[in-house]
Amino acid sequence: MKIEICRSDGATRLVLPGENFDSEWQPTGKIINGKGTTLVEEDREARAMLDEIERELATEGRGPGDWIKYFAKPVALLLGKENCVSCEFRRVCINAVKTLCAKYGKAEGKRKAKKLIVRSFSEPPEALFRELKDLLES
């Protein structure tokens, strides 16, 4: 699956989900070789899942992932990466480590969180949100 991005001069190109690109490029909302859903629909679904997990964890603004976000936000703004769903997933995943460790044991909980974070650099966040939610609920 690739996402189409465009520049103000009309140039377009494809990028992988989570791939960084200059702020002069903007997503068009088209997904190539996807499931037929648009980027906007997937983003909306991922953000709804994010909100639900945040409510379950009750850590908004209090977990270690939130501190990372606080310090990384100025850099993200400079790179033109504001409101990145993959970055939000990583923040939530870091905040969920304590819950995962309590549920699966310290080593296994950290291992599960690490695997999800690594996968977030190459896989769509909405699928990973579902997987994290299942881990937290099972």
NORDA-V485339 format. One record per helix or strand of 3 or more residues. SS is the DSSP state (~ for helix, > for strand). FROM is the first residue (numbers start at 1). TO is the last residue. If there is no record, write none. Layout:
BEGIN
ss/from/to
SS/FROM/TO
SS/FROM/TO
END
This chain:
BEGIN
ss/from/to
>/2/6
>/12/16
>/26/32
~/39/57
~/64/78
~/85/104
~/106/119
~/125/137
END
